[in-house]
Amino acid sequence: MENQLEDLLLIPGQSASTPKIAQTWITGIAHNMPKNLYHTDDHFLEFFQRNKDIIDKSFFFIMGDHGPLAANIGKTRLGRYETLNPFLMVIIPAVYRNTSIFAELQKKSHQLMTNFDLHATLMDILKLQPAANFSDTGYRNMTPLSKGSSLLREWKGPRNCRTLPIPSHHCICQYNKTEVKQRELKMDLGQYFAKQLNLHLKRKNLDGKCQMQYYNQSSLITKIQDGVSTLYDVAVYLSPSGGLFSAFIRQSEHGLKMSSDFSRLDAFGRQGYCLAESPNQQLCHCIGATTP
């Protein structure tokens, strides 16, 4: 980890006055065990202290691609929200920390944002703010540079999962949902869930690599009335993987219909080893796989 952090600051062949951008992806710290993150506190502290002069002249982003999955976190309601709410910390150059762009950044700490907004922020830093000496906080439509909204500028309009490009199964907005407790309904939804997951794998021509999965039991199923239809937020355990999966299912006068993609809420370990680098790896219990 120490070498990866130092590599951020070492870009050969560039003068000190040349703007630079660098990225590193430190995946091994706490991916499989969140508590391991705290063992790196001293390393991060020493890195920031030693490189304070450089960091004070930089825009520095620390983020996760998703929240924690391991240690059975996805089995709790709060844990499921944490999984969908990745960490983000932004450090801006010291000279701008008591300015209007810093105030705008602080406002965003309690607002819903997307990766599109992060991209828009980077484009703002690179393309637009230098001409204004990083003082322009007025609203700006970022197209065609980006589809998002810069964190350094004012935002307009409501920001929720209906107005932003956030798939329903990644939404962390809190709606007035009711828990489903009818056993027969939970079984119907769970069996439909498993059937649709298997059909998804078949459509992707993965049924020769992945075992078919079957409904085992529900973890939590909630519902919300959405016009004339009912939207179910379904989290169920499937066999033989034992995995905890989630998706939205809509019920209307025409019957049940999937309303989102599938997500896995717990760690899948080597169960999806036969689909390395595939977006369907988390959904696959490879033929021959026996361990998480």
C-alpha contacts under 8 A as a table, 3 or more apart, distances in Angstrom:
res1	aa1	res2	aa2	distance
1	M	4	Q	5.15
1	M	5	L	6.35
1	M	26	I	6.83
2	E	5	L	5.29
2	E	6	E	6.32
2	E	43	H	7.09
3	N	6	E	5.12
3	N	7	D	6.10
4	Q	7	D	5.12
4	Q	8	L	6.83
4	Q	24	T	6.56
4	Q	26	I	7.35
5	L	8	L	5.51
5	L	9	L	7.62
5	L	24	T	7.39
5	L	47	F	7.61
6	E	9	L	5.60
6	E	10	L	6.78
7	D	10	L	5.06
7	D	11	I	7.58
7	D	24	T	7.98
8	L	11	I	7.53
8	L	22	A	5.60
8	L	23	Q	6.44
8	L	24	T	6.78
9	L	22	A	7.75
11	I	14	Q	6.57
11	I	20	K	7.74
14	Q	18	T	6.30
15	S	18	T	5.44
16	A	19	P	7.97
26	I	29	I	6.77
27	T	30	A	7.26
27	T	31	H	6.23
28	G	31	H	5.79
28	G	32	N	7.81
29	I	36	N	6.40
29	I	37	L	5.81
29	I	40	T	7.80
30	A	33	M	4.98
30	A	34	P	4.61
30	A	35	K	6.79
30	A	36	N	5.22
30	A	37	L	5.12
31	H	34	P	6.48
31	H	68	P	7.14
31	H	69	L	7.76
31	H	70	A	7.38
32	N	69	L	7.67
32	N	70	A	5.54
32	N	71	A	7.78
32	N	267	A	7.68
33	M	36	N	5.78
33	M	37	L	7.96
33	M	70	A	5.92
33	M	71	A	6.40
34	P	37	L	5.83
34	P	68	P	6.52
34	P	70	A	7.08
34	P	71	A	7.52
35	K	38	Y	6.04
35	K	39	H	7.92
36	N	39	H	5.58
36	N	40	T	7.59
37	L	40	T	5.70
37	L	41	D	7.41
38	Y	41	D	5.44
39	H	42	D	7.34
40	T	43	H	5.22
40	T	44	F	6.33
41	D	44	F	5.32
41	D	45	L	6.10
42	D	45	L	5.06
42	D	46	E	6.04
43	H	46	E	5.27
43	H	47	F	6.13
44	F	47	F	5.05
44	F	48	F	6.19
45	L	48	F	5.32
45	L	49	Q	6.11
46	E	49	Q	5.13
46	E	50	R	5.92
47	F	50	R	5.28
47	F	51	N	6.08
48	F	51	N	5.26
48	F	52	K	5.59
48	F	55	I	7.44
49	Q	52	K	5.21
51	N	54	I	5.50
51	N	55	I	6.20
52	K	55	I	5.10
52	K	56	D	5.84
53	D	56	D	5.28
53	D	57	K	6.83
54	I	57	K	5.42
54	I	58	S	6.57
55	I	58	S	4.91
55	I	59	F	7.42
55	I	60	F	7.16
55	I	93	P	7.08
56	D	92	I	7.36
56	D	93	P	4.83
56	D	94	A	4.97
56	D	95	V	7.90
57	K	92	I	7.73
57	K	93	P	4.61
57	K	94	A	6.48
57	K	95	V	7.81
58	S	91	I	7.66
58	S	92	I	6.14
58	S	93	P	5.00
59	F	90	V	7.29
59	F	91	I	5.68
59	F	92	I	4.51
59	F	93	P	5.88
60	F	90	V	5.72
60	F	91	I	4.86
60	F	92	I	6.34
61	F	88	L	7.19
61	F	89	M	5.82
61	F	90	V	4.70
61	F	91	I	6.44
62	I	87	F	7.69
62	I	88	L	5.67
62	I	89	M	5.11
62	I	90	V	6.52
63	M	86	P	6.92
63	M	87	F	5.21
63	M	88	L	4.28
63	M	89	M	6.34
64	G	67	G	6.80
64	G	86	P	5.12
64	G	87	F	5.27
64	G	88	L	6.70
65	D	86	P	6.07
66	H	83	T	5.98
66	H	84	L	5.99
66	H	85	N	6.38
66	H	86	P	4.44
66	H	87	F	7.59
67	G	82	E	5.43
67	G	83	T	3.79
67	G	84	L	5.69
67	G	85	N	5.47
67	G	86	P	4.35
67	G	87	F	6.84
68	P	73	I	7.04
68	P	82	E	6.79
68	P	83	T	5.14
69	L	72	N	7.15
69	L	73	I	6.05
69	L	74	G	6.31
69	L	83	T	6.06
69	L	265	L	6.30
69	L	266	D	5.06
69	L	267	A	5.52
70	A	73	I	6.11
70	A	74	G	7.74
70	A	266	D	5.93
70	A	267	A	5.18
72	N	75	K	5.57
72	N	76	T	7.97
72	N	266	D	6.34
73	I	76	T	6.16
73	I	79	G	4.77
73	I	80	R	6.98
73	I	83	T	7.87
73	I	266	D	7.21
74	G	77	R	7.27
74	G	79	G	4.94
74	G	80	R	4.77
74	G	83	T	7.04
74	G	244	L	7.65
74	G	265	L	5.03
74	G	266	D	5.55
75	K	79	G	6.72
75	K	80	R	7.15
75	K	219	S	7.14
75	K	244	L	7.73
75	K	265	L	7.75
75	K	266	D	7.78
76	T	79	G	4.95
76	T	80	R	6.29
77	R	80	R	5.25
77	R	81	Y	6.68
78	L	81	Y	5.20
78	L	82	E	6.28
79	G	82	E	4.93
79	G	83	T	6.18
80	R	83	T	5.10
80	R	84	L	6.57
80	R	265	L	6.88
81	Y	84	L	5.19
81	Y	85	N	6.20
81	Y	172	I	6.10
82	E	85	N	4.96
82	E	86	P	7.13
83	T	86	P	6.86
83	T	265	L	7.41
84	L	170	H	5.88
84	L	171	C	7.38
84	L	172	I	6.81
85	N	172	I	7.34
92	I	96	Y	6.79
92	I	97	R	6.69
92	I	102	F	7.79
93	P	96	Y	5.69
93	P	97	R	6.73
94	A	97	R	5.28
95	V	98	N	7.55
96	Y	99	T	5.29
96	Y	101	I	7.20
96	Y	102	F	6.57
96	Y	134	F	7.73
97	R	101	I	7.94
97	R	102	F	5.40
98	N	102	F	6.20
98	N	103	A	7.47
99	T	102	F	5.41
99	T	103	A	6.53
99	T	135	S	7.53
100	S	103	A	5.00
100	S	104	E	6.27
100	S	135	S	6.54
100	S	137	T	6.75
101	I	104	E	5.02
101	I	105	L	6.17
101	I	134	F	7.17
101	I	135	S	6.35
101	I	136	D	7.42
101	I	137	T	6.03
101	I	152	L	5.06
101	I	153	R	6.88
102	F	105	L	4.98
102	F	106	Q	6.25
102	F	152	L	7.25
103	A	106	Q	5.14
103	A	107	K	6.41
104	E	107	K	5.15
104	E	108	K	6.60
104	E	137	T	7.29
104	E	151	L	6.93
104	E	152	L	5.56
104	E	153	R	6.17
104	E	154	E	6.73
105	L	108	K	5.29
105	L	109	S	6.95
105	L	151	L	5.72
105	L	152	L	5.61
105	L	153	R	7.96
106	Q	109	S	5.46
107	K	110	H	6.57
107	K	111	Q	7.39
108	K	111	Q	4.99
108	K	112	L	7.67
108	K	113	M	7.94
108	K	151	L	6.71
111	Q	159	R	7.66
112	L	159	R	6.29
112	L	160	N	6.75
113	M	117	D	6.24
113	M	159	R	7.91
114	T	117	D	5.28
114	T	118	L	6.78
114	T	148	G	7.64
114	T	164	L	7.81
114	T	165	P	7.66
114	T	166	I	7.38
115	N	118	L	4.93
115	N	119	H	6.24
115	N	148	G	7.79
116	F	119	H	5.05
116	F	120	A	6.16
116	F	146	S	7.16
116	F	147	K	5.95
116	F	148	G	4.34
116	F	149	S	7.24
117	D	120	A	4.90
117	D	121	T	6.14
117	D	147	K	7.57
117	D	148	G	4.17
117	D	149	S	4.71
117	D	150	S	5.54
117	D	151	L	6.70
118	L	121	T	5.03
118	L	122	L	6.41
118	L	148	G	7.39
118	L	149	S	7.84
118	L	150	S	6.89
118	L	151	L	7.18
119	H	122	L	5.18
119	H	123	M	6.31
119	H	146	S	6.73
119	H	148	G	6.83
119	H	150	S	7.83
120	A	123	M	5.07
120	A	124	D	6.04
120	A	142	M	6.68
120	A	145	L	7.33
120	A	146	S	5.23
120	A	147	K	6.98
120	A	148	G	5.13
120	A	149	S	5.48
120	A	150	S	4.85
120	A	151	L	7.80
121	T	124	D	4.95
121	T	125	I	6.20
121	T	149	S	7.03
121	T	150	S	4.17
121	T	151	L	5.62
121	T	152	L	6.74
122	L	125	I	5.11
122	L	126	L	6.19
122	L	150	S	7.85
123	M	126	L	5.06
123	M	127	K	5.62
123	M	128	L	7.35
123	M	145	L	6.76
123	M	146	S	7.28
124	D	127	K	5.41
124	D	128	L	4.95
124	D	129	Q	5.77
124	D	150	S	6.53
125	I	128	L	6.25
125	I	129	Q	5.37
125	I	130	P	6.91
125	I	134	F	7.81
126	L	129	Q	7.07
126	L	130	P	7.19
127	K	130	P	7.01
128	L	131	A	6.11
128	L	132	A	7.34
129	Q	132	A	5.18
129	Q	133	N	6.03
129	Q	134	F	4.57
129	Q	135	S	7.03
129	Q	136	D	6.61
130	P	133	N	4.90
130	P	134	F	5.72
131	A	134	F	7.52
132	A	135	S	5.63
132	A	136	D	6.00
133	N	136	D	7.86
136	D	153	R	7.16
137	T	152	L	6.09
137	T	153	R	4.12
137	T	154	E	5.93
138	G	153	R	5.54
138	G	154	E	5.57
139	Y	153	R	5.66
139	Y	154	E	4.80
139	Y	155	W	6.02
139	Y	156	K	7.19
140	R	149	S	7.71
140	R	153	R	7.44
140	R	154	E	7.97
141	N	149	S	7.17
142	M	145	L	5.60
142	M	146	S	5.27
142	M	147	K	6.49
142	M	148	G	6.66
142	M	149	S	6.41
142	M	150	S	7.69
143	T	146	S	5.02
143	T	147	K	5.87
144	P	147	K	7.27
146	S	149	S	7.80
149	S	153	R	7.64
149	S	155	W	6.96
150	S	153	R	5.57
151	L	154	E	7.74
158	P	163	T	6.89
159	R	162	R	7.89
159	R	163	T	5.91
159	R	164	L	6.36
160	N	163	T	5.48
160	N	164	L	6.00
160	N	173	C	6.86
161	C	164	L	5.36
161	C	165	P	7.06
161	C	166	I	5.52
161	C	167	P	7.37
161	C	168	S	6.93
161	C	171	C	6.02
161	C	173	C	6.94
162	R	165	P	7.74
162	R	166	I	7.73
166	I	170	H	6.43
166	I	171	C	6.36
167	P	170	H	5.44
167	P	171	C	6.51
167	P	260	S	7.16
168	S	171	C	5.12
168	S	248	F	7.41
168	S	259	S	7.95
168	S	260	S	6.28
169	H	246	S	7.62
169	H	247	A	5.95
169	H	248	F	6.62
169	H	260	S	6.11
169	H	261	D	6.94
169	H	262	F	7.64
169	H	263	S	7.35
175	Y	224	I	7.80
176	N	224	I	6.80
177	K	222	T	5.86
177	K	223	K	5.32
177	K	224	I	4.98
178	T	222	T	5.23
178	T	223	K	5.26
178	T	224	I	6.52
179	E	220	L	7.43
179	E	221	I	5.92
179	E	222	T	4.16
179	E	223	K	6.35
180	V	185	L	7.83
180	V	186	K	7.08
180	V	220	L	7.87
180	V	221	I	5.49
180	V	222	T	5.29
180	V	223	K	6.70
181	K	185	L	7.97
181	K	186	K	7.21
182	Q	185	L	5.41
182	Q	186	K	6.24
183	R	186	K	5.16
183	R	187	M	6.24
184	E	187	M	5.13
184	E	188	D	6.19
185	L	188	D	5.03
185	L	189	L	6.16
186	K	189	L	5.18
186	K	190	G	5.98
186	K	218	S	6.95
186	K	221	I	7.29
187	M	190	G	4.97
187	M	191	Q	5.96
187	M	215	Y	7.90
187	M	217	Q	7.76
187	M	218	S	7.94
188	D	191	Q	5.31
188	D	192	Y	6.08
189	L	192	Y	5.10
189	L	193	F	5.98
189	L	234	V	7.66
189	L	249	I	7.88
190	G	193	F	4.96
190	G	194	A	6.31
190	G	215	Y	5.52
190	G	216	N	7.89
190	G	217	Q	7.37
190	G	218	S	6.91
190	G	234	V	7.76
190	G	236	V	6.50
191	Q	194	A	5.20
191	Q	195	K	6.17
191	Q	214	Y	7.04
191	Q	215	Y	5.33
192	Y	195	K	5.08
192	Y	196	Q	6.14
193	F	196	Q	5.31
193	F	197	L	6.22
193	F	215	Y	7.65
193	F	247	A	7.95
193	F	249	I	7.98
194	A	197	L	5.08
194	A	198	N	6.26
194	A	213	Q	6.13
194	A	214	Y	5.38
194	A	215	Y	5.69
194	A	238	L	7.22
195	K	198	N	5.23
195	K	199	L	6.24
195	K	213	Q	7.96
195	K	214	Y	7.51
196	Q	199	L	4.93
196	Q	200	H	6.07
196	Q	258	M	7.76
197	L	200	H	5.03
197	L	201	L	6.43
197	L	213	Q	7.77
197	L	262	F	7.44
198	N	201	L	5.16
198	N	202	K	6.23
198	N	207	D	7.79
198	N	212	M	5.86
198	N	213	Q	6.65
199	L	202	K	4.96
199	L	203	R	6.09
200	H	203	R	5.17
200	H	204	K	6.40
201	L	204	K	5.09
201	L	205	N	6.35
201	L	206	L	5.15
201	L	207	D	5.88
201	L	210	C	7.61
201	L	284	C	7.95
202	K	205	N	4.86
202	K	206	L	5.55
202	K	207	D	5.05
203	R	206	L	7.52
204	K	207	D	7.99
205	N	208	G	7.11
206	L	209	K	5.34
206	L	210	C	5.92
207	D	210	C	5.11
207	D	211	Q	6.73
207	D	212	M	7.31
208	G	211	Q	7.89
209	K	274	C	6.97
209	K	286	C	5.67
209	K	287	I	5.72
210	C	284	C	5.30
210	C	285	H	5.31
210	C	286	C	4.39
210	C	287	I	5.37
211	Q	284	C	7.20
211	Q	285	H	5.58
211	Q	286	C	5.88
211	Q	287	I	5.36
212	M	285	H	7.90
213	Q	238	L	5.97
213	Q	239	S	5.38
213	Q	240	P	6.22
213	Q	241	S	7.37
213	Q	285	H	7.92
214	Y	238	L	5.31
214	Y	239	S	5.14
214	Y	240	P	7.23
215	Y	236	V	7.30
215	Y	237	Y	6.50
215	Y	238	L	4.76
215	Y	239	S	6.37
216	N	236	V	7.43
216	N	237	Y	5.46
216	N	238	L	5.03
216	N	239	S	5.90
217	Q	236	V	5.90
217	Q	237	Y	5.36
217	Q	238	L	7.19
218	S	221	I	7.03
218	S	234	V	7.87
218	S	235	A	6.21
218	S	236	V	4.16
218	S	237	Y	5.96
219	S	235	A	5.42
219	S	236	V	5.11
219	S	237	Y	6.75
219	S	244	L	7.78
220	L	234	V	6.46
220	L	235	A	5.32
220	L	236	V	6.99
221	I	232	Y	6.70
221	I	233	D	5.58
221	I	234	V	4.59
221	I	235	A	5.99
222	T	232	Y	5.65
222	T	233	D	5.20
222	T	234	V	6.74
223	K	230	T	6.63
223	K	231	L	5.52
223	K	232	Y	4.37
223	K	233	D	6.09
224	I	230	T	5.89
224	I	231	L	5.37
224	I	232	Y	6.64
225	Q	228	V	7.30
225	Q	229	S	6.23
225	Q	230	T	4.66
225	Q	231	L	6.26
226	D	229	S	5.37
226	D	230	T	5.60
226	D	231	L	6.40
227	G	230	T	7.66
228	V	252	S	7.03
229	S	250	R	6.81
229	S	251	Q	5.67
229	S	252	S	4.67
229	S	253	E	7.61
230	T	250	R	5.72
230	T	251	Q	5.17
230	T	252	S	6.61
231	L	248	F	6.76
231	L	249	I	5.92
231	L	250	R	4.52
231	L	251	Q	6.42
232	Y	248	F	5.53
232	Y	249	I	5.10
232	Y	250	R	6.06
232	Y	251	Q	7.78
233	D	246	S	7.40
233	D	247	A	6.24
233	D	248	F	4.76
233	D	249	I	6.69
234	V	246	S	5.38
234	V	247	A	5.51
234	V	248	F	5.92
234	V	249	I	7.15
235	A	244	L	6.70
235	A	245	F	5.53
235	A	246	S	4.23
235	A	247	A	6.83
236	V	244	L	5.60
236	V	245	F	5.50
236	V	246	S	6.40
237	Y	242	G	5.91
237	Y	243	G	5.46
237	Y	244	L	4.54
237	Y	245	F	6.28
238	L	241	S	6.26
238	L	242	G	5.34
238	L	243	G	5.67
238	L	244	L	6.70
238	L	245	F	7.43
239	S	242	G	5.04
239	S	243	G	7.26
240	P	285	H	7.74
241	S	271	Q	7.48
241	S	285	H	5.90
241	S	290	T	7.87
241	S	292	P	7.41
243	G	264	R	7.22
243	G	265	L	7.86
243	G	266	D	6.62
243	G	267	A	7.99
243	G	268	F	7.14
244	L	264	R	5.91
244	L	265	L	5.49
244	L	266	D	5.86
245	F	262	F	6.99
245	F	263	S	5.61
245	F	264	R	4.36
245	F	265	L	5.65
245	F	266	D	7.77
246	S	262	F	5.93
246	S	263	S	5.26
246	S	264	R	6.26
246	S	265	L	6.96
247	A	258	M	7.74
247	A	259	S	7.52
247	A	260	S	5.85
247	A	261	D	6.19
247	A	262	F	5.05
247	A	263	S	6.40
248	F	258	M	6.27
248	F	259	S	5.11
248	F	260	S	5.34
248	F	261	D	7.77
249	I	256	L	6.67
249	I	257	K	5.72
249	I	258	M	4.58
249	I	259	S	5.11
249	I	260	S	7.30
250	R	256	L	5.70
250	R	257	K	5.25
250	R	258	M	6.14
250	R	259	S	5.83
251	Q	254	H	7.49
251	Q	255	G	5.44
251	Q	256	L	4.53
251	Q	257	K	6.42
252	S	255	G	5.29
252	S	256	L	6.64
258	M	261	D	7.74
262	F	283	L	7.66
263	S	282	Q	7.65
263	S	283	L	7.46
264	R	267	A	7.66
264	R	268	F	7.97
264	R	282	Q	6.22
264	R	283	L	6.79
267	A	292	P	7.61
268	F	271	Q	5.67
268	F	272	G	6.92
268	F	282	Q	6.23
268	F	292	P	5.57
269	G	272	G	7.24
269	G	291	T	7.92
269	G	292	P	5.05
270	R	273	Y	5.01
270	R	289	A	7.50
270	R	291	T	7.04
270	R	292	P	5.96
271	Q	284	C	6.92
271	Q	285	H	5.05
271	Q	286	C	5.81
271	Q	289	A	5.54
271	Q	290	T	7.29
271	Q	291	T	6.54
271	Q	292	P	5.59
272	G	275	L	5.68
272	G	276	A	7.06
272	G	281	Q	4.92
272	G	282	Q	6.13
272	G	283	L	7.39
272	G	284	C	5.18
272	G	285	H	5.54
272	G	286	C	5.52
272	G	289	A	7.98
273	Y	276	A	5.59
273	Y	281	Q	7.37
273	Y	286	C	6.89
274	C	281	Q	7.84
274	C	286	C	5.98
275	L	278	S	5.35
275	L	280	N	7.19
275	L	281	Q	5.16
275	L	284	C	7.61
276	A	281	Q	6.49
277	E	281	Q	7.16
278	S	281	Q	5.26
279	P	282	Q	7.32
280	N	283	L	5.32
280	N	284	C	6.44
281	Q	284	C	5.35
285	H	289	A	6.53
286	C	289	A	5.29
